Amino acid sequence: MDGRRGNVFGAVAALQAQFGDRVSVLPDICAAHGRDLSLHPASPPDAVVFPETTEEVARIARLCSAHHVPMIPFGAGTSLEGHVAAVRGGVSVDLSAMNRILDVGQQDLDCLVEAGVTRQQLNAYLRDTGLFFPVDPGAEATFGGMCATGASGTNAVRYGTMRENVLGLTVVLPSGEIVRTGGRARKSSAGYDLTRLFIGSEGTLGFITEIRLRLTGIPESISAGLCAFESMEGAVNAVILTIQMGLPVARIELLDEKAIQGCNLYSHLDLDEKPTLFLEFHGTEQSVKEQAERFGEIVADHGGGAFTWATREEDRNRLWTARHNAFYAGLNLRPGSKALTTDVCVPISRLAACILETKADIGDSPLIAPLVGHVGDGNFHLVFLIDPDSAEEEREAHRLNDRLVERALAMGGTCTGEHGIGLGKKDLLAKEHGSALGLMRALKKAIDPQGLMNPDKILPDNTLETATF
Amino acid sequence: MDGRRGNVFGAVAALQAQFGDRVSVLPDICAAHGRDLSLHPASPPDAVVFPETTEEVARIARLCSAHHVPMIPFGAGTSLEGHVAAVRGGVSVDLSAMNRILDVGQQDLDCLVEAGVTRQQLNAYLRDTGLFFPVDPGAEATFGGMCATGASGTNAVRYGTMRENVLGLTVVLPSGEIVRTGGRARKSSAGYDLTRLFIGSEGTLGFITEIRLRLTGIPESISAGLCAFESMEGAVNAVILTIQMGLPVARIELLDEKAIQGCNLYSHLDLDEKPTLFLEFHGTEQSVKEQAERFGEIVADHGGGAFTWATREEDRNRLWTARHNAFYAGLNLRPGSKALTTDVCVPISRLAACILETKADIGDSPLIAPLVGHVGDGNFHLVFLIDPDSAEEEREAHRLNDRLVERALAMGGTCTGEHGIGLGKKDLLAKEHGSALGLMRALKKAIDPQGLMNPDKILPDNTLETATF
């Protein structure tokens, strides 16, 4: 037995009867739906189905529930903790065909999108409205996936994460019941906060099919630029002071010398290979100028060099595209390698200690690991570049990540700032939230008593999932 | 039978054995714990207990659970929907003795407080740190209560509500289990968002005993003032445009002519009795000036008069004290009256229509109802002043509120922006979130299977609570 569950043949036959060629059992299609961008081994589902409406998702859920077959929501497959792996088989429900932008409330700064819409798609669509959606994980993820992992990204320091930017959801429960949460008012105290229960639930409580997003006005003035520092300590202390002073930077991103080297190669840039901050200021012309001046004073006090401005829109785009490609740029530093990506987030006062101790760890190890981070939130990533054939390198990367997470937890931080728990951090969740695991399990059991929604993710033991039927 | 439940005598005797004179059954004490600031009839608990630590709250919960006796968390008793009424008897757990400020993380802009700490207490304590906590419901509420109702207030338009300003909680479940949620990192994707499940849960899922709050730097420059308008329509349209333009006002509050009349009498002011906006701008000196100029342009286009500035701190305090006392000032307009307070919140584009139609309703009725509102969020309150001996006036106020809520829901709004559901809005919750009630009930049952935590609040039927033991 490989742990596969339920009457898969019955479920797939019933799906095919209802959805015809929108159900696939082709090995290539199944394989592509059983892996994400992480190191976690692929686990292909038994079938993939492509619904086009919330009502269709509800039919799929009812059918899988009736056959006791696992269901795994799938967006763009850009997750980093094995979220989409069908470790107990079952049906991958690919929501990418649900990619309609249903409504833009220009007067109310909100919009309603289906789960398969991606952030670049939405922002392109909004271009002429003067509005944008600020949350931007590096990948071209879907909004369903961004909700499911509680995504954030470079703008979160100013605009918040998905938690602060979703007004309401349409959710299909594993039973097939359709639930609408939240609303269009900017705030509400009407009953339990179901919206935020599903944000970060990683597909383990239900399918998110529609999302009402808060939008933000495109600022009147934007200026961006970068600044290299003589030392990592100087760069991080400049960030800490910026946050403590309450300077409302829109983005403040750190790349270490290794990450800059990767960007130079991959994005054809010619930057000094030193710890570097990428920044962006939003506001009126006056206030952007003032923010930049104040930041300049901080830089001067911390051994930062001259500020290189990117004022034209195309220069800014080139800068941020390079930043967003830092993951691929990292991989490119060691062709053929695969990546283990870390994701701790610590209280801002501990950021310098956390980064410096971690850099020392890497210096003592044979591995290469560029560092990039949303440092204004205290969140940073290492991208360990690993020879895919070396179990030893993988062990070493895990050992260093374990040390990193222990350090972050001791500092009052979290093992994941934005990627989620998935398959990869279940033991770490137990370390971080030991007292809360029983309650998380009770919620899971109340909503998904059969344990069919994305089994084996988030919760560290499989009590629920191994129940037999 | 009056619906009282469980072995109350056994529970009270056991509590007295453990807590001595920190348990009271005196009628006056019990009566004071069975009512809040609302019209809802008082329902005194059978006893009140005053714990001093989380561990003591856990002991109380275990003991009440063992005796199947209801438990009602109590903070300052300032709620507005009958939240603390012991409608099925039981034990009121008064957390006001848990009022220690345990830790201020000045470097990390956060602090840890016990549930009984009040917002004015905290802000007085923080005075020399350069930090403050922005969420300010009018009442001197406790942080436990503010979490339980998802409170907001005048600053929410800029700084968010309790949902955006709490990093983590210590919670005692009805079983007596102690759970810690969240952490000190500014963001996390580690497991289900339990923090926000308890924010807004109105004491129906557990006791909140400790809260880690995000703090904000006191802005370098603050300016405040007020501006009277010829028409209500002009005042509201000025607000709508301010929000749509993304002007980062820190406060933008509306008082109608009746509310201004109340303030004049109660707070000894001499304001024009016209629809008036109270504003506050936060930022650098430069940016505050710029915000005020831009707002001035909007005012001029909407029939607003001259702006009266309150630049000195004592003038600002006088202004906002008058605003915060608007509820009592309203009551004072009709001595001896009691208040029914409404709380709808609508999408900003519908605010003018919602307010104007509602004012027309009031104009057609014999009742007096000053209007005050956190209009930047689309949230406003009417304070219906009712003769306590007139059932007819109470019926009329309810009829008008029902019409108001129906109007708000039809506009995509909510029946409660910040006060919560309590006893008073259970039917309205069913109207607003019909599809989600089953799920809310499942969560309640998973966490509080005996239905002992603050029974009969939020959920519109009593299926859970009337289970017999």
Interface residues (C-beta under 8 A of the other chain):
Chain A: G105 Q107 D108 L109 D110 T149 G150 A151 S152 A156 G160 T161 R163 E164 L173 E177 I178 V179 R180 T181 G183 R184 A185 R186 K187 S188 S189 A190 G191 Y192 D193 L194 R196 L197 I199 G200 S201 L205 T216 G217 P219 I240 I243 Q244 M245 G246 G283 T284 Q286 S287 E290 C345 V346 P347 I348 S349 D377 G378 N379 G412 G413 T414 C415 T416 G417 E418 H419 G420 I421 K425 L428 L429 E432 H433 S435 A436 L437 G438 L439 M440 A442 L443 K444 K445 A446 I447 I458
Chain B: G105 Q107 D108 L109 D110 T149 G150 A151 S152 A156 G160 T161 R163 E164 L173 E177 I178 V179 R180 T181 G183 R184 A185 R186 K187 S188 S189 A190 G191 Y192 D193 L194 R196 L197 I199 G200 S201 L205 T216 G217 P219 I240 I243 Q244 M245 G246 G283 T284 Q286 S287 E290 C345 V346 P347 I348 S349 D377 G378 N379 G412 G413 T414 C415 T416 G417 E418 H419 G420 I421 K425 L428 L429 E432 H433 S435 A436 L437 G438 L439 M440 A442 L443 K444 K445 A446 I447 I458
